Amino acid sequence: MSARYKSYKYIEDLSKYDGQEITLNGWVYNKTGKGKLQFIQLRDGSGVAQCVVFKGNVSEEDFEAAKSLTQESSLSVTGTVKSNDRAPGGFELDVTSLKVYQIADEYPISPKEHGDAFLIENRHLWLRSSRQHAIMRVRSVIVKAIRDFLDNCGFRLMDSPILTPNACEGTSTLFETKYFDLGNAYLSQSGQLYAEASAMALGRTYTFGPTFRAEKSKTRKHLTEFWMVEPEAAFFDLEDDMQLAEDMTVYIVKQVLANCEKELETLERDIEPLKKVVGGFPRMSYTEAVEWLQENKVPLIQKVDGVDKEIHPFPWGEDFGTVQEEALMEQFDQPCFIYDYPTEVKAFYMKRDPENPKVVKAMDMLGPEKAGELIGGSQREDDHDLLLERIQHEDLPLEEFQWYLDLRKYGSVPHSGFGMGLERTVKWITGAKHIRETIPMPRTIHRIVP
């Protein structure tokens, strides 16, 4: 196997090669020039470098090639690395030769302002812009932080199937497809049910993959296809679950602050709020949260005959929406846990409180800065008969959940887990305007291309 790739040099490492002649490979981000000088802003995915082409230092052919370059033309550039405080990253390349792979057609995304519809239509090219590039690099660091944290806590990655025979989070948001001669199958809404089976085998597991929700939401926080990490642990109760979620969130933010300084600067992200995410997250029961909403006259917003109507006071038993979540979070500069939700607004697999069956041992972690719900989790129902009762109450197909019930017949134990939406987390940490900026190729109710 060739190890040629090890000889490649990247812009993010330019400081290591001060005074040395190297070759960079990339694309033209921008270009200016006059007379005997051409200035090429070269990007290679790791950063942007200024490459100075002086007519006296290169062949006539290379100089003419440099003049002909257009935005996003691809090339290799050889030259000497020199310190220059005015250059991006503090270093530039004094070019001695270059090789052009392709002169790009006129690039559709220019420095002028473009509308959202145009940019999302050209998402495959929009990813190359400095802002989108920065968001994707932060996303990569967040993914690594999640996996490092869970791996170091003794969790084992276990992949759950994407095609499933049943619903996990409610039948109204399922994508359905024909599955050979076996009837219908569905795109997974969550890897959690299978993660529970894995946890009964390995103790501590997590799934990390795409999930699909067919809800017709058009908000800045909703995608049809998104990624979710879902830890699951045997013998964990709800308190353990919340502590794990808190520790993981603190670790993620810490890693982004340590490793994404340039990206956060590009995004003009105020990092002072992120520096406050240090642990000791506030916690409120659902009932306490409702009392706060009532005291502060935050209404329930419901559509009546197609018109939004305010209902006062906020009634106990209703789920929180964006209005309530954002109002509650005005009190806090760190994420906050809301726990012990009404049984009727949560999923069938969540454990009811033995002392108060009207609530389940569930929690949501709301983010500051209008981030909304970042994590949802619960202690799972570990009693076979109580889970069976819930399945029947929800009118779910018993045969297809028999394997899930089996987990309560063969060594059932208390266990808990949660799901963190990757894109919502990226949106919060980067300060992105819309969740579609946080995933390479967003899928929404009106978009399945590019």
N, C-alpha and C positions, 0 to 999 in steps of 0.2 A: 504494500500500500504506500502510495506517495505521501510524503510529508511536506510537499511544496507549500501548502497553505500556511505553514508555520513561518515562512519567510515574508508573508504579506505584512505591510505596515498600515496602521490605522491612525486617523487624525486625532483621536482621543489620546494617543500615546506620543504625540509630536515632541513633547518636552524631553522624552528619553533620547531623542536623536539630534539634539542641538549640535550643529556643526557637521553633521553627517549627511552624505548623499543617500537619499531613499527614493522609492517609488510609491506613489499613492494611486489608488484606483477609485473612481467615483463618477459623479454627475455634476454638471454645471448648475450651481444654485443661482448664481448671478454673474454678470461680466460687465466690466467697463474698460475703456481703453482710449488712448489718444496718442498719435504719433508712434514713437518707438516702444511704448509700454502697453501691455495688456494685463489687466487684473482679473483673475478668475477666482470666484468663490466656489470652491469644490466641496461637495458633501459626499460622505461615504457611508452614512448610516450611523457613524459614531460621533460625528461632529462636522463642523465646517472650517475649512482652512483657506487662507488667502494664498494664491499662487501667483507670483510675479513673473511675467514673461517679458524680458528685455530683448529687443531685437538683436543686440550685439552678443547675447549669450546663447542663442539658439540658431538653428539653420533657417534659411529663408523659407523653406518648405514648412517647418514647424511654426514659424511666426505667422505665416498666412493661415495655417490650420487653426491657430489660436484665435485669429481675427474672425474666422468663419463660425466659431462655436455659438450655438444658441442655447437657451435655457433648457436644461435636462439632457443636453448632449452628453454622451458617455465617453470616458477617456482614461488613460493612465498618464500620470505626470511624474517625471523624474527631476530631482533638483536637490539643493542643499537647504537643510533646515536652519533658519536664522531667527534669533530672538527679535521681536518687534512688539512693543507694548500696545501699539495701535491696531494690531491684527487680532482677529478673533482667537481667543485662547492664548494670546501673547507670543505666538510663533507663526512664521510664514515660510513658504517654500520658494526659494530662488531657482526658477526653472531652467534646466539645461536641455531637456527634450520632452516631447509628449507624443502619445499615440492615441489617435481618435478611433473609437469603435463605431460610433454613429453620430451623425449630425441630426438632432431631433427636429421633428416638425414643429410648427409654431405651437407653443404650449398653451393650452386653454385656460390655465389658472395663472393669471398675471398678478403683479403686486396690487392692482386696483381692487376695490371692494367687489365681492360677489355675493349674491343672495344664497340663503341656506339651501334652497331647492337645487340650484346649480351645483353647489359644492357637494351635496349628498349624491347627486346624479354622477358626479365625477369622484366618488369616494376613493376609487383605486388610484387616483392621482393626488387627491387632497391629502392623503396620508403623507406625502412628501413635504408638505409645508412645515414650517418650524414649529408651529403650535401643535399640530397633530402628531408630528414626530416626537415632541416632548411628552405628550400624553401617553403615547404607546410605550415609550421608554419607562415612564413611571409605572405603567400597568405591569410591565415585565418585572420590575423590582418588587411590586406588591405580590405578584404571583410567587416569586422566589421567597419572599418573606413569609408568606403563608405556609409554603411547603417546608421551609427550614424550621419554622416554629413548631409545626405539628410533628415533623420528623424528630426533632430534638426532644419533644415531650413524649416520645415513645409511640406515637400513632403510626399506623401503617396504611399506605395508600391502597385502596381496593376499588377497582372500577365497577360501577353499576351499569346495567344495561340501559341503552337509550330507548329501545323498543320494549314496551311493557304491555301486559294484558289488562291492566287496570289503572284506575286513577289514584293519585296520592293526595292531591290538594283540591279535589272537587271536580265533578264531571263536566262542568260548564266551560272549562278552559282547556279541554283536551284537543290535540291534533290527532285525527283518526286516519288510519291507513289500512288497506286490506293486507292480510298476512297469510298468503298461500291458501290452503284449505282449512285453516284453523279459525277463520273469521276475522275479526277486527283486532288490530293492535294500535297502540298509542305512543306518541313521542313523550318521553319522560318529563314529568313536571318537577321531579326531584329524585335524587339517588338515595333518599333517606331510608326507605323501607328495606332496601337491599343492604344498606350500610348497617342496619340493625342486625341482620343475619350475619354480616361479617364481624360485627363487634362481639357477637356471641361465640365466635370462633377464635378471634385474635385479641379480644379485650378492648383495644383502642384502635379505631380505624377512621379513615376519612375518604370521601369521594370528592373528586374535583373534575367537573366537566360541564358540558352544555346542558341546559334545561329549556323547556319550551312551554309557553303559556299562551293559550289562544284567547286571552281576554282582549276586548276591543278598547284598550286604553291608549290615549294619545298624549299623555303627559310627558314632561321632561325627564321622568324617572322610570318609564316603562319601555321594555323591549319585548319582542315576541320570542327571541332566542337570546339567552344570556348564560353566563357562566356562574356556577355556584360551588363553593367549597362547603362540605357538610361533615364535620367531625361527629363521631358517635362513640360513646364510651360506656362499657358495662360498669355497674355499681356507682355511677355518677347520679347525684340527685340534681334538682334545679339549681341549688346554690353552687354546686361544682360547675354546672353548665355555664352559669353567668360569669363565674370567675375565669373560666377558660376563655370565654368570648372576650372578656375585658383584657386579659393578658395578651391575647393574640392581637387585638386592636392596637394596644399600646406598642407592641413589638413592630407591627406593620408601619405605624406612623414614624417610629424611631428610625427604621431602616430607610424610609423615603427621605427623611430629613438628612440622614447621614450620606446617602448615595445619589441624591437627585437635586443637588443644589442648582446646577446649571439649568436643568429642566424647569424647576420651580421659578427660577428667574425669568426664563423665556415665557412662561405662562403668566408672569406678573402675579404670582400667588403670594398673598400675605401669609407668611409662615408663622406669625405670632400666635394665631389661634391653634395651629397644629402643635406648637411647643407646649401648650397647656394640657395636651392629652398625655397625662403621666400616670393615670390609674386612680383608683378610689372613685369610680364612677357613681354618681347618685342613683338611687333606686326608689321607685314609687310603685305601690300596688295599683292595679287598675282602678280600684275603688277610690284610692287617694287621688289619682289623676282625674277621675270624674268629678270629685268634690272640688278640685282646684279649677277645673273648667267651669263648673257651675258658679263658683265664687267670683271668677273673673269674666263671667257672662260670655263665654265662648260657645257659640251655638252649634247644633248639628245642622249640616246643610244637606237637604234632601230634595230631589226633584219631584215636584207635584205637577202633573199635567205638562211636563216638559220645562217647567220653570223652577229655578232654585228657590227653596223656601228655608228660612231660618227657624229652627225649633229650639225654644228655650223652656226650661234649662236643659242642658245636655242630658239625655236619659241614660241611666245605668243599663248596660246590656248591649249598647250599640258599639260597633267597632270604630276605631279612630281613623279619620282621614287626614289629608294633608293639612287642613286648617287647624285641627286639634293638635296634631304632632308638632307643627311649627310653633303654635302658641305655647305648648308645654315646654318646648326646648328654649324659649326665650329666657328661661330662668338659669340655664346651664351653659358652661363653656367647654364641657366634656360630654361625651355620649352618656345617655341615661337609659337605665333599664326600667321598663314597665312590665310588671309580672302579675300572675294570678288573674288571667282574663276570664270573661264569661264563657262557660262551656259551649254555648250555642254559636259563638262566632269563631270558634277554633276547630281544628281538624279532629277527626274521630280517634286518632291514635294518641292524643295527648291525655295524660293521667289526670283524672279528676281528684280534687282534694278530698280525702276521706272525711274530713270534718266539715266540708262545705262543697257538696257535689255541684253547686251552681258555677263553680270556677274550676279551671284546670291549671296545672302547674306548668304554665307557659310563660315565655318572656319575649319581648321585642326590645332590641337595642336601637334607640333613636339617635341620630347624629346631630351635632350642632350645625350652625350655619345653614339651616334649612335643608339638611342632607336627607331627612326622612328616615324611614326604617332601613337600617343596614344589616341587621341580623334578626332572625326569628328562630326561636327554639323552644324546647320543652323537655320535661321528663316524660318518658313514654309510658303508656299503660302496660303494666307487666302482668296484670291479672287476666287470665284467659277468658273467664266468664264476663268480666266487665268490658273487655275489648269486643267480644262477640256481641254483647248487647249494643255497643256503639255502632258496630258494622251493620247490624240489623236496623238500628234506628235511622241510619243514613241511607238505608235501602241499597247497600252495596252488594255486589254479587259474591255470595259466601264462598262458592267454589274457587273463585280466583284469589281469594284472600286466605285460603286454608293454610298455605305454606307460611303465611305471616302469623296466623294463629298458632301454628306448630311451635314457633319460637317461645310461646308461653306454656308449652306442654313439656318441654325437655330442658329443664334447668333454667327456668325464668328467673331473672334478677332485675332489680331496679337499674334503669339505664336512661341516658339522656343524650341529647345532641342538638345541634343548631345548623342553620344554613346562613352563610354570608354571601350576599350578592356581590360579585366581583366588580361589575360595572358601576353599581351605586357607590361602592367604596372608592373606586378610582375617581368618580365624579366629585365626591366630597373632597378627597385629598388634593386633587389637581385644581379644583375650582372650575371645572368644565361647565359650560353653559347648558349643555344638553347631553343626556346619556348616550346619544348616538355618536358622540365624539370619543367615547371611551372603549369602543370595540372596533376591531379593524373593519368589518363589513356588517353594519347594523341591519337587523331585520325588524320591521315594524308592520303594523296592520296594512300599511299602504306601500310597503317596499320589500322586494325580494331580490333586487339587483342593485349594484353590480355583484 
